Amino acid sequence: MSKKSKQQHLIHKYLCKPRISPQSMKKNMDIKDLVNEYSKSGAFNAGRLAEACKLYCHMIDENATVGLTLSGAMTPTGMGGIIISLIENGFVDFIISTGANLYHDLHFALDLPVHQGDFRVDDTELYEAGIERIYDIFITDELLFKTDKFIQEITERFSIDKPISTADFHYLLGKAVLENTPSPHLSFVAQAAKYNVPVFVSSPGDSSIGMNLSYLKLKNRGIIIDTDLDVLQSTAIVFKSRKNGVISIGGGSPKNFYMQTQPTLAQILGINKGGHDYFIQITTDAPQWGGLSGATPTEAISWGKIRSEEIKNHVVVYSDATIAFPILSGYVLSIKRQRKKKCLYKYLSNYITELKRRIK
């Protein structure tokens, strides 16, 4: 190839996308209009957010099994309401979360006040007043004690004589929230149980829910959480799904717990599905510190966690999730029709049985 021909080839390769023109802001714009303007520019993280919005819609069109992973303090910000909308519309099929997000979700169902606060305060004075701070959110000792009491009293009612997974426990907890709280419609744990959406916690001892369950064991009234069952149930969901995708808020343990389902199948069980099909992450982390709250999408390819031929189906949005996730969710909810719910929790036992047959 001549130098000129090579130059023309490279120009065609790298200048194949549309030209950028100034974005147009108009009165009465909705989320769809805003994202479309982001898409016209395609620049920086507005461009990545627009790509994520289109990719999420594509996941829905492909009837992919959509996981949602949650790290950080998301539910105290009120984000649980967005998750409820996604569940109700069939746009989230299972969830992997920190225990803290589930614990704080319960405050809203119990009608316990979570207050707007400020980060420019004297934390010693907050401690003296019995107020806890989550950056610029305030909660109280009384709220914590009442939530703890609810978890303890509800769990003591469960009649369970064998180890269960976190998804099993949160299903029972969600059902109890539906029946025993004044505002269950404000709890995504309750609505997940209502619609049979499994909710896993990758590190169940690392939260106030885990603290309360451990306390009950001292009273010989506890239950046994078997985290091996979590690994098997989440892996079985991926095994049974034709296509898989995830919306990862933050990263850390919940993200890795989702991503490891593919290596569990390929490396441990000898069932190679080739990796996950779709990946969207919203994070404020940066890869040069050794990861991206877990592996970057390209790094994950080396582990067999993501399909190598599907680079276009991976998007990382570097943004505060309280900004980007509402836009992402609002766009999908405005564009796509409600999807038939997969009700995966009802089928977990059958999925495990099929997985056992496959490895024999």
C-alpha contacts under 8 A as a table, 3 or more apart, distances in Angstrom:
res1	aa1	res2	aa2	distance
1	M	5	S	6.07
1	M	6	K	6.14
2	S	5	S	5.07
2	S	6	K	6.05
3	K	6	K	5.12
3	K	7	Q	6.13
4	K	7	Q	4.99
4	K	8	Q	6.20
5	S	8	Q	5.07
5	S	9	H	6.11
6	K	9	H	4.97
6	K	10	L	6.18
7	Q	10	L	5.15
7	Q	11	I	6.13
8	Q	11	I	5.04
8	Q	12	H	6.14
9	H	12	H	5.18
9	H	13	K	6.10
10	L	13	K	4.86
10	L	14	Y	6.00
11	I	14	Y	5.37
11	I	15	L	5.57
11	I	16	C	7.91
12	H	15	L	5.49
12	H	16	C	5.75
13	K	16	C	5.93
14	Y	17	K	7.72
15	L	18	P	7.94
18	P	40	K	7.92
20	I	40	K	6.60
20	I	41	S	5.17
20	I	42	G	7.79
21	S	40	K	7.33
21	S	41	S	6.66
22	P	41	S	7.56
23	Q	37	E	5.82
23	Q	38	Y	7.64
23	Q	40	K	7.42
23	Q	41	S	7.03
24	S	37	E	6.90
25	M	29	M	7.51
25	M	34	L	7.98
26	K	29	M	5.96
29	M	32	K	7.93
29	M	33	D	5.69
29	M	34	L	6.71
30	D	33	D	5.29
30	D	34	L	6.33
31	I	34	L	5.03
31	I	35	V	6.14
31	I	327	I	6.67
31	I	330	G	6.58
31	I	331	Y	5.83
31	I	334	S	7.97
32	K	35	V	5.30
32	K	36	N	6.15
32	K	331	Y	5.57
32	K	334	S	7.11
32	K	335	I	7.61
33	D	36	N	5.09
33	D	37	E	6.34
34	L	37	E	5.16
34	L	38	Y	6.39
35	V	38	Y	4.89
35	V	39	S	6.10
35	V	49	L	7.80
35	V	50	A	5.50
35	V	53	C	7.79
35	V	331	Y	7.50
36	N	39	S	4.86
36	N	40	K	6.25
36	N	50	A	7.16
37	E	40	K	5.06
37	E	41	S	6.62
38	Y	41	S	5.38
38	Y	42	G	5.87
38	Y	43	A	7.52
38	Y	46	A	5.42
38	Y	47	G	5.52
38	Y	49	L	7.82
38	Y	50	A	5.89
39	S	42	G	4.78
39	S	46	A	7.65
39	S	47	G	5.66
39	S	50	A	5.28
39	S	51	E	7.26
41	S	47	G	6.63
42	G	46	A	6.76
42	G	47	G	3.75
42	G	48	R	7.08
42	G	50	A	7.39
43	A	46	A	6.14
43	A	47	G	4.61
43	A	48	R	7.50
44	F	47	G	5.46
44	F	48	R	6.60
45	N	48	R	4.70
45	N	49	L	5.93
45	N	317	V	5.84
45	N	318	Y	6.18
45	N	319	S	7.29
46	A	49	L	5.06
46	A	50	A	6.23
47	G	50	A	5.10
47	G	51	E	6.27
48	R	51	E	4.95
48	R	52	A	6.12
48	R	315	V	6.58
48	R	316	V	6.84
48	R	317	V	5.52
49	L	52	A	4.92
49	L	53	C	6.19
49	L	317	V	5.83
49	L	324	A	7.12
49	L	328	L	7.17
50	A	53	C	5.09
50	A	54	K	6.39
51	E	54	K	5.23
51	E	55	L	6.06
51	E	315	V	6.96
52	A	55	L	4.95
52	A	56	Y	6.04
52	A	280	I	6.34
52	A	315	V	5.90
52	A	316	V	7.84
52	A	317	V	7.62
52	A	328	L	7.13
53	C	56	Y	5.26
53	C	57	C	6.43
53	C	328	L	5.30
53	C	329	S	7.88
53	C	331	Y	6.48
53	C	332	V	6.65
54	K	57	C	5.15
54	K	58	H	6.26
55	L	58	H	4.89
55	L	59	M	6.20
55	L	278	Y	7.90
55	L	313	N	6.67
56	Y	59	M	5.03
56	Y	60	I	6.45
56	Y	280	I	7.97
56	Y	332	V	6.94
57	C	60	I	5.12
57	C	61	D	6.26
57	C	332	V	5.97
57	C	335	I	7.72
57	C	336	K	6.89
58	H	61	D	4.92
58	H	62	E	6.12
59	M	62	E	5.15
59	M	63	N	6.25
59	M	64	A	5.39
59	M	66	V	7.61
59	M	245	G	6.93
59	M	278	Y	7.23
60	I	63	N	4.99
60	I	64	A	6.17
60	I	91	F	6.89
60	I	336	K	7.84
60	I	339	R	7.72
61	D	64	A	7.74
62	E	243	K	7.65
63	N	243	K	7.47
64	A	241	S	7.37
64	A	242	R	6.94
64	A	243	K	4.68
64	A	244	N	5.16
64	A	245	G	6.34
65	T	92	V	7.75
65	T	93	D	6.10
65	T	238	V	7.80
65	T	241	S	6.21
65	T	242	R	7.78
65	T	243	K	6.19
65	T	244	N	4.91
65	T	245	G	6.22
66	V	91	F	6.88
66	V	92	V	5.25
66	V	93	D	5.28
66	V	94	F	6.81
66	V	244	N	6.17
66	V	245	G	4.99
66	V	246	V	5.41
66	V	247	I	7.44
67	G	92	V	6.05
67	G	93	D	5.88
67	G	94	F	4.99
67	G	95	I	5.59
67	G	96	I	7.46
67	G	244	N	7.81
67	G	245	G	6.26
67	G	246	V	4.56
67	G	247	I	6.31
67	G	258	Y	7.78
68	L	92	V	6.57
68	L	93	D	7.91
68	L	94	F	6.44
68	L	95	I	4.77
68	L	96	I	6.25
68	L	246	V	5.62
68	L	247	I	4.87
68	L	248	S	5.85
68	L	249	I	7.56
69	T	95	I	5.78
69	T	96	I	4.68
69	T	97	S	5.52
69	T	246	V	7.37
69	T	247	I	6.37
69	T	248	S	4.74
69	T	249	I	5.84
69	T	250	G	7.98
69	T	251	G	7.61
69	T	254	P	5.50
69	T	255	K	5.69
69	T	258	Y	7.52
70	L	74	M	7.37
70	L	95	I	7.74
70	L	96	I	6.37
70	L	97	S	4.54
70	L	98	T	6.40
70	L	101	N	7.53
70	L	248	S	6.51
70	L	249	I	5.06
70	L	250	G	6.65
70	L	251	G	7.44
70	L	254	P	6.38
70	L	255	K	7.64
71	S	74	M	7.19
71	S	97	S	6.13
71	S	98	T	5.64
71	S	101	N	7.56
71	S	249	I	6.19
71	S	250	G	5.43
71	S	251	G	6.11
71	S	252	G	6.81
71	S	253	S	7.79
71	S	254	P	6.56
72	G	98	T	7.63
72	G	101	N	7.63
72	G	250	G	6.69
73	A	76	P	6.21
73	A	77	T	7.38
73	A	100	A	7.23
73	A	101	N	6.17
73	A	134	I	7.64
74	M	77	T	5.58
74	M	78	G	7.19
74	M	79	M	5.82
74	M	80	G	7.53
74	M	101	N	6.31
74	M	322	T	7.76
75	T	78	G	5.21
75	T	79	M	5.03
75	T	80	G	5.13
75	T	101	N	5.40
75	T	102	L	7.57
75	T	104	H	6.13
75	T	105	D	5.61
76	P	79	M	7.26
76	P	101	N	7.58
76	P	104	H	5.99
76	P	105	D	7.07
76	P	114	V	7.07
76	P	137	I	7.33
77	T	137	I	7.58
77	T	322	T	7.71
78	G	81	G	6.22
79	M	82	I	5.40
79	M	83	I	6.68
79	M	322	T	7.57
80	G	83	I	5.03
80	G	84	I	6.22
80	G	105	D	6.77
80	G	186	L	7.48
80	G	187	S	6.71
80	G	188	F	5.68
81	G	84	I	5.05
81	G	85	S	6.46
81	G	186	L	6.52
81	G	187	S	7.52
81	G	188	F	7.05
82	I	85	S	5.18
82	I	86	L	6.45
82	I	326	P	6.97
82	I	329	S	7.21
83	I	86	L	5.11
83	I	87	I	6.18
83	I	188	F	6.46
84	I	87	I	5.05
84	I	88	E	6.08
84	I	186	L	7.97
84	I	187	S	7.57
84	I	188	F	5.24
84	I	191	Q	6.55
84	I	192	A	7.75
85	S	88	E	5.12
85	S	89	N	6.26
86	L	89	N	5.24
86	L	90	G	6.25
86	L	91	F	5.00
86	L	92	V	5.77
86	L	329	S	7.34
86	L	333	L	7.55
87	I	90	G	5.15
87	I	91	F	5.87
87	I	92	V	5.23
87	I	93	D	7.18
87	I	191	Q	7.56
87	I	192	A	6.93
87	I	195	Y	7.60
87	I	197	V	7.72
88	E	91	F	7.68
88	E	191	Q	7.98
88	E	195	Y	7.66
89	N	333	L	7.85
89	N	337	R	7.82
89	N	338	Q	4.62
89	N	339	R	5.88
89	N	340	K	7.77
89	N	341	K	7.50
90	G	93	D	6.76
90	G	338	Q	6.28
90	G	339	R	4.88
90	G	340	K	5.85
90	G	341	K	4.60
90	G	342	K	7.33
91	F	338	Q	7.75
91	F	339	R	6.75
91	F	341	K	7.92
92	V	95	I	7.53
92	V	197	V	7.93
93	D	197	V	5.71
93	D	198	P	7.52
93	D	341	K	7.36
93	D	342	K	6.40
93	D	343	C	7.22
93	D	344	L	6.88
94	F	197	V	5.17
94	F	198	P	4.96
94	F	199	V	6.04
94	F	344	L	7.42
95	I	197	V	7.38
95	I	198	P	6.26
95	I	199	V	4.72
95	I	200	F	6.10
96	I	199	V	5.81
96	I	200	F	4.63
96	I	201	V	5.56
96	I	202	S	6.82
96	I	254	P	5.45
96	I	255	K	7.67
96	I	257	F	7.65
96	I	258	Y	7.20
97	S	101	N	6.72
97	S	102	L	7.47
97	S	199	V	7.34
97	S	200	F	6.29
97	S	201	V	5.06
97	S	202	S	6.86
97	S	254	P	5.49
98	T	101	N	5.68
98	T	102	L	7.16
98	T	201	V	5.57
98	T	202	S	6.78
98	T	203	S	6.89
98	T	204	P	7.69
98	T	206	D	7.81
98	T	207	S	7.57
98	T	253	S	7.85
98	T	254	P	6.57
99	G	102	L	5.27
99	G	103	Y	6.21
99	G	201	V	5.88
99	G	203	S	7.26
99	G	204	P	6.10
99	G	205	G	7.96
99	G	206	D	6.62
99	G	207	S	5.02
99	G	208	S	7.30
99	G	209	I	6.54
99	G	210	G	7.55
100	A	103	Y	4.98
100	A	104	H	6.12
100	A	206	D	7.83
100	A	207	S	5.17
100	A	208	S	6.67
100	A	209	I	7.57
101	N	104	H	5.37
101	N	105	D	6.07
102	L	105	D	4.96
102	L	106	L	6.61
102	L	189	V	6.73
103	Y	106	L	5.48
103	Y	107	H	7.41
103	Y	147	T	7.85
103	Y	207	S	7.61
103	Y	208	S	6.63
103	Y	209	I	6.16
104	H	107	H	5.50
104	H	108	F	7.68
105	D	108	F	5.93
105	D	109	A	7.23
105	D	187	S	5.72
105	D	188	F	6.96
105	D	189	V	7.18
106	L	109	A	5.19
106	L	110	L	6.21
106	L	147	T	7.03
106	L	177	V	7.98
106	L	187	S	6.26
106	L	189	V	7.73
107	H	110	L	5.14
107	H	111	D	6.15
107	H	112	L	5.07
107	H	113	P	7.19
107	H	114	V	7.48
107	H	143	L	7.30
107	H	147	T	6.59
108	F	111	D	4.97
108	F	112	L	5.93
108	F	113	P	7.33
108	F	114	V	7.81
108	F	183	S	6.90
108	F	184	P	7.91
108	F	186	L	5.84
108	F	187	S	6.33
109	A	112	L	7.68
109	A	177	V	7.09
109	A	181	T	5.88
109	A	182	P	6.35
109	A	183	S	4.39
109	A	184	P	4.70
109	A	185	H	7.07
109	A	186	L	5.50
109	A	187	S	5.36
110	L	147	T	7.66
110	L	181	T	5.38
110	L	182	P	6.00
110	L	183	S	6.27
110	L	184	P	7.69
111	D	182	P	6.64
111	D	183	S	6.32
112	L	143	L	6.04
113	P	139	I	7.21
113	P	143	L	7.40
114	V	137	I	7.19
114	V	138	F	6.25
114	V	139	I	5.37
115	H	137	I	5.88
115	H	138	F	5.04
115	H	139	I	6.31
116	Q	136	D	6.59
116	Q	137	I	4.98
116	Q	138	F	6.14
117	G	133	R	7.84
117	G	136	D	4.70
117	G	137	I	4.65
117	G	138	F	5.32
118	D	121	V	6.49
118	D	135	Y	7.12
118	D	136	D	4.16
118	D	137	I	6.69
119	F	135	Y	5.44
119	F	136	D	4.74
122	D	125	E	5.45
122	D	126	L	6.62
123	D	126	L	4.84
123	D	127	Y	6.18
123	D	133	R	7.89
124	T	127	Y	5.09
124	T	128	E	6.32
125	E	128	E	5.04
125	E	129	A	6.19
126	L	129	A	5.03
126	L	130	G	6.18
126	L	131	I	4.94
126	L	132	E	6.62
126	L	133	R	7.77
127	Y	130	G	5.14
127	Y	131	I	5.74
127	Y	132	E	6.84
128	E	131	I	7.62
130	G	140	T	5.78
130	G	141	D	5.35
131	I	138	F	6.46
131	I	139	I	5.72
131	I	140	T	4.37
131	I	141	D	6.17
132	E	138	F	5.72
132	E	139	I	5.23
132	E	140	T	5.72
132	E	141	D	7.20
133	R	136	D	6.65
133	R	137	I	5.64
133	R	138	F	4.78
133	R	139	I	6.51
134	I	137	I	4.93
134	I	138	F	6.36
134	I	139	I	7.99
139	I	143	L	6.69
139	I	144	L	7.87
140	T	143	L	5.19
140	T	144	L	6.52
141	D	144	L	5.11
141	D	145	F	6.17
142	E	145	F	5.14
142	E	146	K	6.15
143	L	146	K	5.29
143	L	147	T	6.19
144	L	147	T	5.16
144	L	148	D	6.07
145	F	148	D	5.05
145	F	149	K	6.11
146	K	149	K	5.07
146	K	150	F	6.24
147	T	150	F	5.12
147	T	151	I	6.35
148	D	151	I	5.23
148	D	152	Q	6.20
148	D	208	S	7.66
148	D	209	I	7.65
148	D	212	N	6.57
149	K	152	Q	5.13
149	K	153	E	6.02
150	F	153	E	5.26
150	F	154	I	5.99
151	I	154	I	5.33
151	I	155	T	5.96
151	I	209	I	7.26
151	I	212	N	7.07
152	Q	155	T	5.25
152	Q	156	E	6.13
152	Q	212	N	6.39
152	Q	213	L	7.31
152	Q	216	L	7.10
153	E	156	E	5.28
153	E	157	R	6.71
154	I	157	R	5.35
154	I	158	F	7.01
154	I	173	L	7.42
154	I	176	A	6.94
155	T	158	F	5.35
155	T	173	L	7.64
155	T	213	L	7.97
155	T	222	G	7.53
156	E	159	S	7.95
156	E	216	L	7.89
156	E	221	R	6.14
156	E	222	G	7.11
160	I	163	P	7.85
160	I	223	I	6.99
161	D	223	I	7.97
162	K	223	I	7.99
162	K	224	I	7.15
163	P	223	I	7.04
163	P	224	I	4.76
163	P	225	I	5.60
163	P	226	D	5.66
164	I	168	D	5.93
164	I	169	F	6.77
164	I	223	I	7.96
164	I	224	I	6.41
164	I	225	I	5.21
164	I	226	D	5.65
164	I	229	L	7.13
165	S	168	D	5.10
165	S	169	F	6.36
165	S	200	F	7.95
165	S	225	I	5.52
165	S	226	D	5.35
165	S	227	T	6.09
165	S	228	D	7.76
165	S	229	L	5.24
165	S	230	D	5.34
166	T	169	F	4.96
166	T	170	H	6.00
166	T	199	V	7.24
166	T	200	F	5.35
166	T	201	V	6.09
166	T	204	P	7.28
166	T	225	I	6.38
166	T	226	D	7.61
166	T	227	T	7.19
166	T	230	D	6.48
167	A	170	H	5.19
167	A	171	Y	6.04
167	A	198	P	5.34
167	A	199	V	4.92
167	A	200	F	4.84
167	A	201	V	7.64
167	A	230	D	7.09
168	D	171	Y	5.17
168	D	172	L	6.41
168	D	198	P	7.84
169	F	172	L	5.19
169	F	173	L	6.07
169	F	225	I	7.98
170	H	173	L	4.74
170	H	174	G	5.76
170	H	189	V	7.09
170	H	193	A	7.60
170	H	198	P	7.86
170	H	199	V	6.30
170	H	200	F	7.64
171	Y	174	G	5.06
171	Y	175	K	6.19
171	Y	189	V	7.81
171	Y	190	A	7.98
171	Y	192	A	7.61
171	Y	193	A	5.01
171	Y	196	N	7.69
171	Y	198	P	7.07
171	Y	199	V	7.41
172	L	175	K	5.16
172	L	176	A	6.25
172	L	193	A	7.61
173	L	176	A	5.05
173	L	177	V	6.19
173	L	189	V	7.74
173	L	190	A	7.58
174	G	177	V	4.96
174	G	178	L	6.23
174	G	189	V	5.16
174	G	190	A	3.96
174	G	191	Q	7.19
174	G	192	A	7.12
174	G	193	A	5.09
174	G	194	K	7.55
175	K	178	L	5.06
175	K	179	E	6.43
175	K	190	A	6.14
175	K	193	A	5.89
175	K	194	K	7.00
176	A	179	E	5.16
176	A	180	N	5.77
176	A	181	T	7.99
176	A	190	A	7.87
177	V	180	N	5.26
177	V	181	T	5.44
177	V	184	P	5.95
177	V	190	A	5.69
178	L	181	T	6.45
178	L	184	P	5.10
178	L	185	H	7.85
178	L	190	A	5.59
178	L	191	Q	7.86
178	L	194	K	7.84
179	E	184	P	7.89
181	T	184	P	5.91
183	S	186	L	5.78
183	S	187	S	7.56
184	P	187	S	5.37
184	P	190	A	6.05
184	P	191	Q	7.58
185	H	188	F	7.73
185	H	190	A	7.30
185	H	191	Q	6.84
187	S	190	A	5.27
187	S	191	Q	6.36
188	F	191	Q	4.91
188	F	192	A	5.78
189	V	192	A	5.15
189	V	193	A	6.39
189	V	199	V	7.59
190	A	193	A	5.21
190	A	194	K	6.23
191	Q	194	K	4.80
191	Q	195	Y	6.22
192	A	195	Y	5.30
192	A	196	N	5.80
192	A	197	V	4.66
192	A	198	P	6.87
192	A	199	V	7.30
193	A	196	N	4.93
193	A	197	V	6.05
193	A	198	P	7.41
194	K	197	V	7.81
195	Y	341	K	7.66
195	Y	343	C	6.08
196	N	343	C	4.60
196	N	344	L	6.11
196	N	345	Y	4.91
196	N	346	K	6.37
197	V	343	C	5.76
197	V	344	L	5.96
197	V	345	Y	5.71
198	P	344	L	6.62
198	P	345	Y	5.16
200	F	230	D	6.84
201	V	204	P	5.47
201	V	254	P	7.19
202	S	227	T	7.83
202	S	230	D	7.83
202	S	253	S	6.32
202	S	254	P	5.71
202	S	257	F	6.26
203	S	206	D	5.67
203	S	253	S	7.44
204	P	207	S	6.76
204	P	209	I	7.67
204	P	210	G	5.60
205	G	209	I	7.59
205	G	210	G	4.29
205	G	211	M	6.60
206	D	210	G	6.22
206	D	211	M	7.70
207	S	210	G	5.24
207	S	211	M	6.32
208	S	211	M	4.78
208	S	212	N	6.16
209	I	212	N	5.20
209	I	213	L	6.30
210	G	213	L	5.07
210	G	214	S	6.15
211	M	214	S	5.21
211	M	215	Y	6.30
212	N	215	Y	5.02
212	N	216	L	6.42
213	L	216	L	5.19
213	L	217	K	6.62
213	L	222	G	6.10
213	L	223	I	7.20
214	S	217	K	5.18
214	S	218	L	6.92
214	S	222	G	7.12
215	Y	218	L	5.37
215	Y	219	K	6.95
215	Y	222	G	7.76
216	L	219	K	5.05
216	L	220	N	6.30
216	L	221	R	5.20
216	L	222	G	4.60
217	K	220	N	4.75
217	K	221	R	5.57
217	K	222	G	4.29
217	K	223	I	7.24
218	L	221	R	7.56
218	L	222	G	7.77
219	K	222	G	7.32
226	D	229	L	5.62
226	D	230	D	7.19
227	T	230	D	4.97
227	T	231	V	6.58
228	D	231	V	5.14
228	D	232	L	6.35
229	L	232	L	5.03
229	L	233	Q	5.93
230	D	233	Q	5.19
230	D	234	S	6.00
231	V	234	S	5.50
231	V	235	T	6.00
231	V	257	F	7.98
231	V	261	T	7.54
232	L	235	T	5.11
232	L	236	A	5.90
232	L	352	I	7.00
233	Q	236	A	5.01
233	Q	237	I	6.32
233	Q	348	L	6.22
233	Q	351	Y	7.62
233	Q	352	I	6.55
234	S	237	I	5.19
234	S	238	V	6.62
234	S	258	Y	7.49
234	S	261	T	6.82
235	T	238	V	5.22
235	T	239	F	6.09
235	T	261	T	4.78
235	T	262	Q	7.36
235	T	264	T	7.01
235	T	265	L	7.00
236	A	239	F	4.81
236	A	240	K	6.13
236	A	348	L	7.46
236	A	351	Y	5.54
236	A	352	I	5.85
236	A	355	L	6.36
237	I	240	K	5.34
237	I	241	S	6.28
237	I	344	L	7.65
237	I	348	L	7.36
237	I	351	Y	6.87
238	V	241	S	5.18
238	V	244	N	6.59
238	V	261	T	6.89
238	V	262	Q	7.59
239	F	265	L	7.42
239	F	273	K	7.84
239	F	355	L	7.58
240	K	351	Y	6.84
241	S	244	N	6.43
243	K	276	H	7.39
243	K	277	D	6.13
244	N	276	H	5.46
244	N	277	D	5.41
244	N	278	Y	6.41
245	G	276	H	6.23
245	G	277	D	5.74
245	G	278	Y	4.21
245	G	279	F	5.60
245	G	280	I	7.97
246	V	278	Y	6.38
246	V	279	F	5.20
246	V	280	I	6.13
247	I	279	F	6.51
247	I	280	I	4.92
247	I	281	Q	5.90
247	I	282	I	7.89
248	S	251	G	6.31
248	S	255	K	6.14
248	S	279	F	7.75
248	S	280	I	6.06
248	S	281	Q	4.55
248	S	282	I	6.28
249	I	281	Q	6.03
249	I	282	I	5.19
249	I	283	T	6.55
249	I	321	A	6.57
249	I	325	F	7.89
250	G	255	K	7.83
250	G	281	Q	6.94
250	G	282	I	5.79
250	G	283	T	4.66
250	G	284	T	7.25
250	G	285	D	7.87
250	G	293	S	6.78
250	G	321	A	7.45
251	G	254	P	6.54
251	G	255	K	4.89
251	G	256	N	7.36
251	G	281	Q	7.69
251	G	283	T	7.08
251	G	292	L	7.13
251	G	293	S	4.41
251	G	294	G	6.07
252	G	255	K	5.58
252	G	256	N	6.34
252	G	293	S	4.73
252	G	294	G	5.60
253	S	256	N	5.17
253	S	257	F	5.94
253	S	294	G	7.81
254	P	257	F	5.09
254	P	258	Y	6.45
255	K	258	Y	5.34
255	K	259	M	6.25
255	K	293	S	7.94
255	K	294	G	7.04
256	N	259	M	4.86
256	N	260	Q	5.88
256	N	294	G	6.22
256	N	295	A	7.96
257	F	260	Q	5.39
257	F	261	T	7.06
258	Y	261	T	5.83
259	M	262	Q	6.49
259	M	263	P	7.95
259	M	276	H	7.82
259	M	305	K	5.79
260	Q	263	P	5.37
260	Q	264	T	6.09
260	Q	305	K	6.74
261	T	264	T	5.01
261	T	265	L	6.32
261	T	305	K	7.79
262	Q	265	L	5.15
262	Q	266	A	6.18
262	Q	272	N	7.56
262	Q	273	K	7.10
262	Q	274	G	7.58
262	Q	275	G	5.58
262	Q	276	H	6.99
262	Q	304	G	6.75
262	Q	305	K	5.39
263	P	266	A	4.93
263	P	267	Q	5.06
263	P	268	I	6.94
263	P	275	G	7.97
263	P	303	W	7.04
263	P	304	G	6.25
263	P	305	K	6.34
264	T	267	Q	5.60
264	T	268	I	5.03
264	T	269	L	6.30
265	L	268	I	5.91
265	L	269	L	4.89
265	L	270	G	6.03
265	L	271	I	4.94
265	L	272	N	6.11
265	L	273	K	7.53
266	A	269	L	5.83
266	A	270	G	4.70
266	A	271	I	4.65
266	A	272	N	4.18
266	A	273	K	7.02
266	A	274	G	7.98
266	A	304	G	7.99
267	Q	270	G	5.83
267	Q	271	I	7.76
267	Q	272	N	7.79
269	L	359	I	6.43
270	G	359	I	7.50
272	N	275	G	7.83
274	G	304	G	6.32
274	G	305	K	7.58
274	G	306	I	7.17
274	G	307	R	5.71
275	G	301	I	7.68
275	G	304	G	5.24
275	G	305	K	4.49
275	G	306	I	4.10
275	G	307	R	4.66
276	H	279	F	7.47
276	H	305	K	5.92
276	H	306	I	4.52
276	H	307	R	5.91
277	D	306	I	6.40
277	D	307	R	6.08
277	D	310	E	6.93
277	D	313	N	7.10
278	Y	306	I	7.71
278	Y	310	E	7.91
278	Y	313	N	5.25
278	Y	314	H	5.90
279	F	297	P	7.61
279	F	306	I	7.96
279	F	313	N	6.55
279	F	314	H	4.73
279	F	315	V	6.35
280	I	314	H	5.93
280	I	315	V	4.95
280	I	316	V	5.80
280	I	317	V	7.66
281	Q	315	V	6.50
281	Q	316	V	4.78
281	Q	317	V	6.07
282	I	316	V	6.04
282	I	317	V	4.78
282	I	318	Y	5.94
282	I	319	S	6.17
282	I	320	D	7.35
282	I	321	A	5.99
282	I	324	A	7.25
282	I	325	F	7.49
283	T	292	L	7.79
283	T	293	S	7.84
283	T	316	V	7.46
283	T	317	V	6.38
283	T	318	Y	5.12
283	T	319	S	5.70
283	T	320	D	6.60
283	T	321	A	6.81
284	T	318	Y	5.36
284	T	319	S	5.48
284	T	320	D	6.12
285	D	292	L	5.63
285	D	293	S	6.32
285	D	318	Y	7.43
286	A	289	W	6.41
286	A	291	G	7.12
286	A	292	L	5.61
287	P	290	G	5.77
287	P	291	G	4.60
287	P	292	L	4.79
287	P	296	T	6.89
288	Q	291	G	6.69
289	W	292	L	7.86
291	G	294	G	5.28
291	G	295	A	5.05
291	G	296	T	6.09
292	L	295	A	5.50
292	L	296	T	5.47
295	A	298	T	7.97
295	A	299	E	5.73
295	A	300	A	5.61
296	T	299	E	5.09
296	T	300	A	6.03
297	P	300	A	5.01
297	P	301	I	6.57
297	P	306	I	7.05
297	P	314	H	6.72
298	T	301	I	5.25
298	T	302	S	7.29
298	T	311	I	7.96
299	E	302	S	5.55
299	E	303	W	7.26
300	A	303	W	5.22
300	A	304	G	6.48
300	A	305	K	5.25
300	A	306	I	5.90
301	I	304	G	5.07
301	I	305	K	5.67
301	I	306	I	4.92
301	I	307	R	6.24
301	I	308	S	5.65
302	S	305	K	7.57
303	W	306	I	7.84
304	G	307	R	6.88
306	I	310	E	7.94
307	R	310	E	5.58
307	R	311	I	7.65
308	S	311	I	6.45
310	E	313	N	5.43
310	E	314	H	7.38
311	I	314	H	5.62
312	K	315	V	7.73
317	V	324	A	7.97
319	S	323	I	7.18
319	S	324	A	6.33
320	D	323	I	5.53
320	D	324	A	6.35
321	A	324	A	4.99
321	A	325	F	5.18
321	A	326	P	7.91
322	T	325	F	6.01
322	T	326	P	6.76
323	I	326	P	6.23
323	I	327	I	6.93
324	A	327	I	5.29
324	A	328	L	6.12
325	F	328	L	4.99
325	F	329	S	5.97
326	P	329	S	5.13
326	P	330	G	5.72
327	I	330	G	5.03
327	I	331	Y	5.97
328	L	331	Y	5.35
328	L	332	V	6.48
329	S	332	V	5.28
329	S	333	L	6.08
330	G	333	L	5.11
330	G	334	S	6.06
331	Y	334	S	5.20
331	Y	335	I	6.13
332	V	335	I	5.12
332	V	336	K	5.73
333	L	336	K	5.77
333	L	337	R	7.44
343	C	346	K	6.10
343	C	347	Y	7.61
344	L	347	Y	5.39
344	L	348	L	6.48
345	Y	348	L	5.43
346	K	349	S	7.64
347	Y	350	N	5.30
347	Y	351	Y	6.13
348	L	351	Y	5.02
348	L	352	I	6.23
349	S	352	I	5.24
349	S	353	T	6.36
350	N	353	T	5.04
350	N	354	E	6.28
351	Y	354	E	5.15
351	Y	355	L	6.16
352	I	355	L	4.99
352	I	356	K	6.22
353	T	356	K	5.17
353	T	357	R	6.41
354	E	357	R	5.09
354	E	358	R	6.26
355	L	358	R	5.11
355	L	359	I	6.59
356	K	359	I	5.51
356	K	360	K	6.52
357	R	360	K	5.47
